[in-house]
Amino acid sequence: MRCRLSADERALCGAAAMRAGGRGAWICAGSVTCFDTAVSRGAFARAWKRRVDVAVLTDVRGVFGHADTQVRGLRSAGLAGRTAGTKG
């Protein structure tokens, strides 16, 4: 998942960040653990080449927490990790 910092210091993640220009931070989607590791290693500040406010990172973590919940729901339903079949 791509995350980007907007001109008004808001974090954009997912589809909104893909359409926006500028520097982005790529983090594995649907994993709060991955997000926490990126924060502890300073990945967002390094990717965005600036200091990052804690409030911005808290907002981004909410996006990852929501995606993590969706992935767990798909796994419990037996749908995560499947690929669409092709005719051929």
Sequence and secondary structure as in RCSB ss.txt:
>XXXX:A:sequence
MRCRLSADERALCGAAAMRAGGRGAWICAGSVTCFDTAVSRGAFARAWKRRVDVAVLTDVRGVFGHADTQVRGLR
SAGLAGRTAGTKG
>XXXX:A:secstr
 EEEE TTS EEETHHHHHS S EEE  TT HHHHHHHHHTTHHHHHHTS   HHHHHHHHHHHHHHHHHHHHHH
HTT TT       
